[in-house]
Amino acid sequence: MSGTGTTPADWLLPVTAAGPRQAAYAEALLHLANSHQGLRVPLDIDDPHSEPGFFLRDVYDTGVGVDREIVNLPHPLGLRVRQGYERLRPDGPVTRTLDMRDGVVRSTVPLTGPEGHRVVLTTVTAVHATRPSVGVMTGTLRVPAGVTSLALDVFWDNTRGNAYLGGAVPELAMVHTHVDGVAHRGNAVELDCRLNGTGERLLLTADTHCERVARRIPLTEFRRWGQTLILDTEDRGGTAEGDEVVVRFDLVWRAGRAQDVADELRGAVADELLAEHRAEWHRRWRAHGIAVDGDPEVQKAVRYCLFQLLQHELPARTSAVTPARGLSGCYHSGATFFDTELHKDAFWAWTVPEVARAHLVFRHEHLPEAREFARTTGFAGARFPEAANDAGRENGPHRLLDYPENRDITEWSVREVLHNSADVAYAVHRYHRVTGDTGFLTARGAELVLETARFAASVFTWDDAAGAHVVRSVMGPDEYHYHVDNNHFTNAMLRWNLVYALALLAGTEGLPAPEAAAVAGRLGITQDERRHWSRIAGSVLIPAPLDGEVPAQHEGYAALPDCPPRAPGHGPSARLSEEERALADDLRPFPTRLVKQADILLLAHLLPDVFAPATLARAYDYYEPRTAHESSLSAAPHGVVAARLGRADAALAFLSRAARYNLDYTPREDYRNGLHLSAYAGAWQILVEGFLGAAPIDKDTLALTPRLPPAWRELTVPLTYQGRRLVVRLRRDGPSVRLLSGAKLRVRVGNAEFTVAECPDGP
């Protein structure tokens, strides 16, 4: 292995599975990915508590309990060291380290054989940052002199497959991949694979090189195919160090559809691939790294968030489904949810706009499925489902199997969540305001907005008694209250969708009049339909406030019994009683005012002017003690709102909760839930939308409302804005902006403005 230098400690995340049931949790934290493939790096491929995972972005098959699910493919890192027939095993708990600077997982594992000899296995693993189908592992075995009969088994492992709903019932699993053929070509093992449901074909190939191989033997076990390398451990000099013999090996794998796997990589040198990979990660950190001066713990957590977000979506694609857990696991079956539009795409619009665009292109490409979903559920326009699979179809389970109790539970979100289409329209709006990409708005975005507006109009019904348009029996983002009427968030976002669509058609939101007329004509939007939308938008029922002061989450919320307020603080301790936990697990409506996440604060996060400052302060003070924060999405809106209210300590606590969600706030035993990427994007939102207060004004003006936490000396964030690249630095004396590329930019801070010109090498 080539030398990499010493990575500073604040770039390293050591992960130890403290007990056997923590293996899957450690593997989730050590997850590696690019925009094509995701790899859970196993601690021990044979550990029954391990959850090895290998996923390709676009490879889905017929699901168990759902329409389609992302496939857990044969894993490329089946690895065993044996002496004779006896496997060498770790001496104790294994610590592996995620090196975020270089984008690799490093491990040094002492192994003990049957005769008590200690062999040290060291590996470096990477999913290549610029070659989407490629992954690489380099390794060494340090063998005491005189130890013989050593063998290294390297194989594709297809024993795990997909557990029901991504792990909800581990005992019920399906192996989707059938291996039709295995070819041994010199150092390489190639698997010709077929998905059992769709019949789609894949090619998986792994080249293993080792300088001390006496012979290679094909390895075939139950659902495992690879090679056994019989090692030559005699001391011949050259690779002997003291009383040890050093055996070096490397593995390069490729995975994808046969036509997508690059033939020219056959025989590629692992060290060269790692050097390419490291160079790209160093470039990414120079371009996108965030610096928090004065809080090392937050700095490291934010760095982990950025690492996971960047690795999952780069290199950027032209269209991409973005699973809720990325490529870190099977949970949610690889479906995409509204958190993509409300959280992840905020990060991408300001960071690498091509990624946000790809997510919206995916939504546009699946407008036919959204229209069909609306039609079959009694609505018009385009209804984007709460959970959408790679084919754009509704993918949420309607009923959940509770095993071993042998009962099923109704999942109401499939039917009752109606805000998703408005969330897609909101993402189009934000993307255009941040990027100025009128070409996208004209070609795709306007159609998304107008068809979701049609859906919004069809959701509302007129209520004579209320004298308003209403929405009955829904569930908002808060998943504790089902079958409610006039959820505040849902009604407000559907109304916003209508207003934005009308503004686009009127030419006041960046869509040129000729293009507005063309898209309206193409979709058959008449003046009568526009007037209908306007009437609805002007008469939407918003629930009466609590005590005349606090916005109510939904109609009837005030009639619910109050819940005991939760203690202040944002630590990892649970905020649910045993009785409340049982309600949540059984998907039963909560009979009190306790919410999973506060819809009112999420609405205020997205639409900053929806409430007056005094009303927003009352809403925050009311809902925060009544919020369980059981959703990973809860911290972001609370943190952004707290920052806007000038409550820096609370905002900082929510930042820590979002950034460290998987590090501190998830169970560690038998953990199968993957990484919460939208929580990480939420941490970025607290930094940028909360502490920086960044907001688009027009193509030449950016607003900042800085609120630096008292303990911090400086916050530095790179952004893209309207085709420009810039770096915003916030110090105690206020913000400064360096324009790296692009046209002059006006920066508005309160009532003051200053202009910055391009200065790539300036201070």
N, C-alpha and C positions, 0 to 999 in steps of 0.2 A: 504493500500500500504506500502511496506517495504521502509525504509529510504534509500536514495541514497547518502547522503552527499551533499556538496555544490559544484557544478560544476563551475570552474572559468569562468569569463565573456568572456575570449577570446576563449572559447569553445562553446559559445552560440550564436545563430543567431535568434534574435527576429524578427518576421514578423507580420506586421499589414496591413490589407487591408484598405487603407485610404478612399476608397469609394466603393460602391457596385460593381462597374465594375472591381475592382481589386481582387475580390475573387479568380478567377482562377489562377492569377499570384501568389498569396500567397500560394495556394495549390500546385503549381508546386515546389516552393522553399522548402516546407515542406514535399516533397515526401519521402516515405520510401520504401525500397525494400530489397530483397535478390536475389539470382540467379534464384529463381522460381517464385516469386510474387512481384508485385509492387503496392503501395497504395498511391493515392493522398488523403491526410487527409483533409476532407471537413471542412470548417469553419461553414457552415450551409447547411445541406443536402437539405433543401427546398428553398435555395436561387436560383432564376433563373439565376444568374450570376455565380453560382458555377459550377465547372466541376469535380465532383467526378469521380475518376477512380480506377478500380481494374483490374489488368492484370496478367495473368499467361504466363510464357515465351514461352511455346510451344502451346498455344491455339489460333489458327487462324481459320477464317471462310471465306466463300465466301464474297468478298468485294464489295463495291459500288464504281465503277469507276476504280477498280484494281482487279487483280486476287484473292488475299487473303489479309485480314487485321487482325491485332491482335485485340482480342475481349475485349471490355470493359464489364466486367462481373458484375453481381449483387454486389453491394458494401456492405461490412460487417458492416459499421459504421453508419447506420441510427440510429440517436439518438435524442430524444426529451424529454423535461421535461414539464409536464403539471400540472396545478392545475384545477381539474375538466376537462372541455372541452377546457380550454384556455391554449395556449402554453406560457411558460415563454420565454422571449426573452432577448438578450443581451442589456445592458444599453447603449452601444455605440460601437465604433470600437473595435474589438477583437484582442489582441496580443497573438500569439502563438509562442513558442520558440523551435527551433531545438537544441537539446542538442547533439552535435557531439561526445563528449567523450563517452556518454552512448548509442548513437544511438537511441534516442527516441524523440518524439514530446511531449512537455509539454504545458498545457494550464490551466489557471485559468480565468473563465468567470463568472462575476456577471450577474445573470438573474433576471428579475423583472416580477412578476405575476400580475394578474388583480387587486389585492387588494393592490398593492404597496409593497408587501413583497419582500425582496431580498434573493435569494438563490444563493449560490456560487458553481459552478460546476468546479471541478478540475480533469484533466485526464492526464494520461501518456500512450502513444501509441507506439508500436514497431512492426515491422515485424521481426520475430525471425531470428537471425544471423546464427544459426546452424541447425534449424529445418525448412526445406524449405517450408513446406505447412502451417506453423503456424504463427499466429499473435495474439497479446494480447493488451488489453486496461484495465487499472485499473483506478478507479475513486472514487471520493467522492462528495456527495452533503451536503453542510452545510446549514441546514434548521433552520430558526428562530423558537424558541420554540412557540408552539401554531398554527403553520401553518399545516393544514391538507389537505386531498384530493389530495395529490401529487401522480403523476404517472410517471414512466419512460418507454418510448417506445423504444425498441431496435429491429431493423429489418434489413433484407437484402433489399437493394434498387435496383430495376431493371428498373428505369424510364428513364435513360439517353441513354445508348447504344453508338453507334459510329456515330459521325457526319461525313459528306462526306469528305474524304481525311484528316481525323483527325481534322476537325474543319474549313476547308476552307469555307464550307457553313454550318453553324450551323443549319440552318432551315431544312436541309435534313439530316436525321439521320435514323439509323437502329438499332433495338434491336435484337441482334443475339441469345440471350439466352432464350429458352423456358423452363419454370419450369413445369415439368410433375407431380411432387409430392412434398408435404410438410409434414414432419413428426415432431410432437412435442413429444420429449422423455425427460420428466422431465424438466431439465433446458436447454435442447438443442433444437434447431430448425435446421432441415436438409432439404436441397433443392436438389431434384433429377433433374438435369438440362440436357438439350439437345441443341446442337447448331443447328440452323435452317437450315444451309447450308450443313454441313458435317454429321450431325447426331451424332457427338461425344458426349459422356456422361461425365458429371462432377458431383462431390459431393461437396456441400458447407455446412458446419455445423458450428454453433455458440453456445457455451455454456455460459450462463449468470448466474453468481452467485451474490446474494445480501443477506446480513444478516438481512435486515429489509423489507421483503416482506410479505404483508398480503395475497395476492393471485396473481396468474399469469393468464392472459387471452390471448389466441391466438390472434395475430394481423394479419388481412388480409385487405390490401388496394389495390388500383390499382398498380400492379407490385411491391408490398411490402409484405413481410412475416416476422413475428417475434413474439414478446411477449410484452404485456403491464404488467409491474410490478406495482401493486398497493402497494405503500409504507406505512409502518407503521412508522409514525413520532412522536409517543407519547414518551415523556421523561421517559424512564425506567431505566436511569442510565447506566453506562458502556460506551455507545457511545454518551453520551451527554456531551458537553463541554460548560460550562457557560450557556448562554442563547440560545445555539444552539444544534440541534440534528445532528449528523454526520451519513450519510447513505453511507456505502461503497459498491461498486459493482466492478465486473470484468467481462470481456468478453474475451473468447479465441475462435478464429475462425481457421478453417482448410479448405483448398481449393485445389482441384486437381482432377485428375482422381480417381475414387473410389479405385482402387488398390494401389494408391500412398498416400492416406491420412492415416496416421498412427493411427490405432485403439487404440494403447496403450496410446495415448494422451487424450483419453476421461477421463474427470475428473481431468486433470492436473491443478496444482495450479498456478494461474497467477503470484504470487510473485516469485515462484521458476523459472518460465519461464523467467521472467524479470531479475532475478539474473544471470541465464545462459547467457542471451543475453548481459547484461552489461559486464560480464567477458570476453566474446569473443571479444567485441569491445575494451576493454582495452588491450587485447592481440594483436589485429590488430594494434592499435596505437603504441604499443611497437615495433612491427615488422616493420611497414611501415610508421610511422610518419616522416614528414620532419620538420626540425627546421630552421627558418629564424630569426637570431638574429640581431636586428637593424631595423626591419620594421614590426611593429605589424599589420598594415593593410594588407600587403601582406601575413604575416603568417596566419591570419584568413582566407583570401580568398583561400590560398593554402590548408588549412585544409578542407575547404568546398569542394574543388575539390576532394581531396583524399577520403573524406567521401562518396561522390556520386559515384565515380568510384569503391571503394571497396565494397560498399553495393550492387551494381548491379550485380556483378559477383561472389560473394562468398556466400556459399561454391562452389568451382570450380566444373564444370561439365566435362564430357568426350567429349561432342560435344555440341555446342551452337550457335544458331543464336543470333546476338547481334543487336537489333534494334537501329537505329540512335539516338533515344531519350531514349534508355534504356526502362524501364517499367514506364516511367513518364508521358506517354500520348499516344494518338492515332496518333499523327502527323507522316507523312510519312508511315502510315498504318503498322508500325512495321517492315518496310523493313530495310535491312542492306546495307550500301553504302561503297565506297572506303575509307572513313574516318576511318573505323574500322582498315583496314590494315595499313594506313599511320600514324595514330595517337594513337588510343586506344591500338593497339597491341604493339606499342613501349613501352608504360607504362607497359603493362602486361609482356612482355618478360623480362624486367629488374626487375619486382616486384614479380609477381606470375606467373611463366612461364606456369603453367598448364592451365591458362585461355587463353593465347595466343595460346597455342596448341589446345585447344578446338575449338577456332574460325577457325583455319586452318583445323582441322578435319571436321568441318561442311562444309567448302568449298570442301574438298576432297570427302566427302560423296555425294556431289551434282555435281560431275564431269559429270555424265550422263546428267543432265539438262543443264550444261554449254556447253557440246558438242552439244546437240540438239539445243540450242539457236544459237550457231555458225552456224550450218548446215542450219537452217531455215532462217538465215539472210545473207547467201551467203559466209560464211567463213569456215575455217577448225579449228581443234583443239578445245579448250575450251574457250568460250566467257562468262565470268562472267558478268552478267548484271549490269547496273548502280545502279538499285534498285533490290535487291533479297529478296524474301519472305522466310518464314520458310521452304518451299518446294524446295528452290533453284531456283525457276523460276523467270523470269523477271516480275517485279511488278510495274514498273513505269506507271502512267497514260499517255496514248498517247494524250489525249485531256483533258482540264480542263474546268469545267463548271464555268462561271462567273455569279453569281446570286446576285442581281435580274436583271442584265442587259440582261439576257437571251441570252448569246453568249458563244461560246466555244473558247478556246485558245490552240494552238498546243504546246505540250511539246516535244521539239526536243531532249532532253537529252537521251531519250530511244533509239533513233536511232543513235545519233552522238557521244556519249561518248564511246571511244574505248580503254581507258587506264586502265580500271578496272582489266583486266586479268594480265597485267604487275604489277599492284599494289599488287595483290595476290602473284605473284612470288617474289616481293620485300619483302613482309612480311615473306615468307618462308626463304629467304636469311638472313634477320635480325634475325629472331628467331633462326636459326641455329648458326649464328655467336655469338649471346649473350649466348645461352644455351648449345651449343655443343651437341644437341640432334640428333646424327647421326641416331639413331633408327627411329625417325620420318622422317628424310630426306630420308632414305632408303625405309620405308614402304609407305609413303604418299607424302612427300614434293617433291621428284624428279618428280613424275608423275604430280603434279600440275605445276611445272616449265616447264616441257617438253611439256605438252599439251597447256599451255598458250603461249609458244614459237611458236608452230604450228599455233596458232591463229595469233600471231604477224606477222609471215611470210606471212600469207594469206591476211593480211590487206594491206600490201605494194603492189604497182604496179610500174612497170618500166616506166619512162617518158623519151623518147628519147631526147626531147628538153632540159630537165634539166640535162640529163645524170646521173640520180639518181633515187632511189626508193622513192616514194612519197605516201602521204595519203591525200585523197581529202574529203572535206565536213565533217568536224568533229567539235566537241566542246571539249575544254580542261576543266580543273577544273574551270577556269574563265567562269562563266555562262552568261557573257554579250555579247559574240561573238560566234554566231553560223555559220554553213556552211563555216567555214574557211578551207583553205588548209594548210597542214603541220604545225599544231600546234606544237610549239617547245617541250612542255612537252610531248605530246603524242608520237611524233616521237622518242624523246630521250629515253623515258621509254620502248617503244616497242623494240628499238634497244638494250637497256640494257638487256631486257628479253632474247633476242636471244643470246647475249654474255654470260650471266650467264648460260643459258642452255648448251651452248657449253662447258663452263668451267666445269660444272657438269659432262658431258659425258667424258671429258678429264681427270677427276680425280683430278682437281686442286682446287675444292671448297668443299672438305670434303666428297665427295661421293666415297667410295672405288671402285676401278676398277671393281671387279667382280659384285658388285651391279649395277654399271653404265651400264655394258654390259647387265645385266639381265633386267633392266627396259627398256633399248633401244630395246632389243629383244621383250619384252612383248608388247611394243607399236608399234613395226614395224618401228622404226627409222633407216633408212639406211644411209650409208656413203654419198650417193647422197643428201639425205635430209639435212644432216649436212653441206655439202658443199654449198647447196642452202642458208641455214641460214647464213653461213659465208659471202657469196657474198652480201646478203642483208645488213647485219650489217655493211659491209665496204662501202656501197654506199647510206646510208640514207640521204635524203635532210634535212639540218638544215637551217632555214631561214637566209638570209643575215642580219648582224647586222645593227642597226640604226646608221647612220653616221659612219659606220665602227667600232663602239666601244661598243654599247649597244646591248646585245642579244635581238632579236625581238621575240615577243610572238607568232606570226604566220606569214605566208607569206601574204603580203599585209598590214600588220600592219602599216608600215611606210607611206603608202599612205592615211591612215585615217587622218582626221583633228585632230590636237592636242586638248586636253581638258584643260580647266582652271585648273592649278595645285591646289590641295587641300591644305589648310593651314596646317602647321605642327601641330602636337599634336595628341593625341590618345584618346581624351575624348569621351563621349557618343553622342556628337552632330552629326547630320546626315551630310554626305558628298555628298548627292545627291540633285540636284535641283528638282523642281517640275516636269519638263519635263523628267529628267532622271528617277525619281521615277515612272512615268507613263510607260516608256519603260520597266523598270524592272518588274513592276506588270503585264504587258501584255506579258512578255516573248518575247519581240522584240529585235533583235540585236542592240547593241549600235553603232551609226555611228561615234564614236570618239575613242580615245585611252584610255579612262577611263576603268579600269578593276575592276571586283568585288573582285577578289583576284589575286595576281600576280603569274602566272604559272612559270615564270622564277625563282622567289625566292623559290617557292615550290620545283622545280627541284634541285636548289642549296642546299636546306635543306636536301633532300634525298640523293643526290650524291655530297658530299662536294668537290670533285676534278673536277667537271664538268667544272668549270670556274676558271681561274686564279684569284688571290686575287684582282688585280686592276680591272679586268673586273667585278667581283662580286660587288665591291664598286660602280662602275659606274651604274650597273644594279639596285642596291638598291636605289641610289640617283635618278635614273630616274623613277622607278616604284612606289616608296612609295607615292610621291605626286599625282600620277595618279591612286591610288587604293582607291576604295570606302570603303573597309573593311566591306562590307555588309554581308559577310559570316562569320560565327563563326569560320571557319577554317583558316581565313586569318592571325590571330595574331601569330600563332605558327611559320610558316616559317619566317615571318618578324622578330619575336623576336630572333629566333635561328641565323638567318643570321646577324642581328644587333650585337648580342653578339660575333659572330665569327669575325666581323669587328672591335671589340673593342668599339662599341658604346653602352656603358652600360646604359645610360639614356633612349635611344630609346628601348633597349631590355627590360628594367624594365617597361616601359610604356606598351609595348605589353604583358608582363607577367601579368600586372594588368588587361589589357583588356580581356585576355583569362580567367584568374582565376575568374574575376568578371562579366563574360559575362551575366549571367542571373540576377545577382544582380543589374547591372547598365546599361546594353546595350540593353535590350529587352523592348518592350512596356509593360506597366503595366495594361492597360485597355483591357478587353476581350482577355486576353492572352491564347492561346490554343496550343502553340508550344512545350511545354515540356522543358526538360533540355538538354543543349548542351554538352553532355558528351565528345565529341571529342575536344571541346574547353578546357575542364578541362585537358584532356590528353595532349593537346598542351601546357598548362601552365607547366605541368611536363616536357615536352620536352625542353622548354626554360630553366628551371632550370638545367636539367641533360645534355642535348646535347649542350646547349648554355653556361650557367655559369660554370658548371663543365667541359664541353667539353669531356664527357665520350665517348669513342669509342673502340669497340673490335679490338684487334690486332690478337691474336691467343688464343688457349685454356689456355695458362698460362700467357698471357700478356694483360693488360688493359692500354689504354692511357687516360690521363687526360690533358686537356688544360684549366687551370682555369682562370676565368675572374670574380672576385667577384665585384658586384656593390659597388661603393665608400661608400655609406651610410650603408652598411651591415657590421657587425662585423664577422659574421660566417654563413655558410650554411652547414647543416648536412643532408645527404640523405642516406637512406639504399638502397642497391642494391643486386640483385643476378647476378652472372656471372659465367657461365660454371660450374654450380653445387655448387658454393660457395655462402655464405652469408657474406656480408661486409657492412661496414658503411664508407662513404667518408665524411670527414669534411674539409671544405675549409675556411681558415682564411686569413688574410691579408698577412701572411708570407708564404702562399702556402698550398697545400693539405696534408692531412694525411689519411691513410686508416687503419681501424681495421678489421681484418679478423675474423668473428665470427665462421665460419665453412668452412671446405674444404681444399684442397691442397694449398701449397705455391703459391703466386701470385706475378708476376713482375708488377710493376706500372711504366709506362713511362710518364714523365712530361718534355716536350721539348726534349732536348738531354740527359737528366739524367734518370736513372732508379733506383728504389729501390725495395727490395723484402720484402713481409710481410708474416708471418707465422700465423697459427691459434692462436688466443688469445681472447677467448670469453669474458674475464673479464678485458681486458687491458684498457688503457686510451683511 
